[in-house]
């Protein structure tokens, strides 16, 4: 069993910053890809950023240059540093962990609200 614990969401003014964290625990031998998705009201869940075990990253065009994803492999933790936040970044952010081609886990979600 794998548990994901997210933290760091909250309310911030436009232009501000937040840092999300997601720690995975349980029966974990190795984590392939870790990432963050978000879902705004009335919209589909979308990829925000992902990072492979080797450190290769992928970002949604809307967050490039503003967000940075990183991971601590020793502690099975992934981070999302969000800078220059915009009201359109408001959403529930979900941590995603891919152990292998057959096994994916999701966090419970953390609310990020950016006021204008």
C-alpha positions in Angstrom: 0.0 0.0 0.0 1.2 3.5 -0.9 0.2 6.7 0.8 0.7 10.2 -0.6 0.6 13.2 1.7 0.4 16.6 0.1 1.0 20.0 1.7 1.6 23.6 0.8 -1.6 24.8 -0.8 -3.5 27.9 0.3 -4.6 31.4 -0.7 -2.2 33.8 -2.2 -2.4 37.1 -4.1 -1.6 37.3 -7.8 2.2 37.5 -8.3 2.9 35.5 -5.1 4.5 32.1 -4.6 3.6 28.8 -3.1 5.5 25.5 -2.7 3.7 22.2 -2.8 5.1 19.0 -1.3 4.1 15.4 -1.7 5.7 12.6 0.3 5.1 9.0 -0.7 5.3 6.2 1.9 4.5 2.6 2.2 5.7 -0.4 0.1 7.9 1.4 -2.5 10.8 -0.2 -4.2 11.3 2.5 -6.8 9.3 5.4 -8.2 9.5 6.1 -11.9 7.8 9.4 -12.6 6.4 11.9 -10.1 4.2 14.8 -11.1 1.5 17.4 -10.3 -1.8 17.7 -12.0 -4.5 20.3 -11.4 -8.2 20.5 -11.9 -10.2 23.8 -11.9 -14.0 23.9 -11.5 -15.7 22.8 -14.7 -12.4 21.7 -16.4 -10.6 18.5 -17.0 -7.6 17.5 -14.9 -4.4 18.5 -16.6 -0.8 17.9 -16.3 1.2 20.7 -14.7 4.6 19.2 -14.4 6.4 15.9 -14.1 9.9 14.6 -13.4 11.5 11.3 -14.0 13.7 9.5 -11.6 16.7 10.7 -13.6 15.6 14.3 -13.4 14.0 14.9 -16.8 11.2 17.4 -16.5 8.1 18.3 -18.5 5.9 21.3 -18.0 2.6 22.6 -19.3 3.1 25.6 -21.6 1.0 27.7 -19.2 3.5 27.3 -16.4 6.8 27.3 -18.1 9.2 29.8 -16.6 7.0 30.2 -13.5 6.9 26.8 -11.9 9.7 24.4 -11.1 9.4 20.7 -10.2 12.0 18.8 -8.2 12.2 15.6 -6.3 14.1 14.0 -3.5 14.6 10.3 -4.4 16.0 9.3 -1.0 12.8 10.5 0.7 10.3 9.8 -2.2 9.2 13.4 -2.2 8.3 15.7 -5.0 8.0 19.5 -4.9 6.4 22.1 -7.0 7.7 25.7 -6.6 5.1 28.0 -8.0 6.1 31.6 -8.7 4.3 34.6 -10.3 1.0 32.9 -9.6 -2.0 34.0 -11.6 -5.7 33.8 -10.9 -6.0 31.2 -13.7 -3.7 28.9 -11.6 -6.5 28.5 -9.1 -7.3 24.8 -8.9 -7.0 21.6 -6.8 -3.5 20.3 -7.3 -3.0 16.5 -7.2 0.2 14.7 -6.7 0.8 11.7 -9.0 3.3 8.9 -8.6 4.0 6.3 -11.2 5.7 3.2 -9.8 5.6 1.2 -13.0 3.6 0.8 -16.1 0.7 -0.8 -14.2 0.7 1.2 -10.9 -0.2 4.8 -10.4 -1.2 6.6 -7.2 -2.9 9.9 -6.6 -2.8 12.3 -3.7 -6.0 13.6 -2.1 -5.5 17.0 -3.6 -4.6 20.4 -2.2 -6.4 23.7 -3.0 -4.5 26.6 -4.5 -6.4 29.8 -4.8 -4.9 32.9 -6.4 -6.7 36.2 -5.8 -6.6 39.1 -8.3 
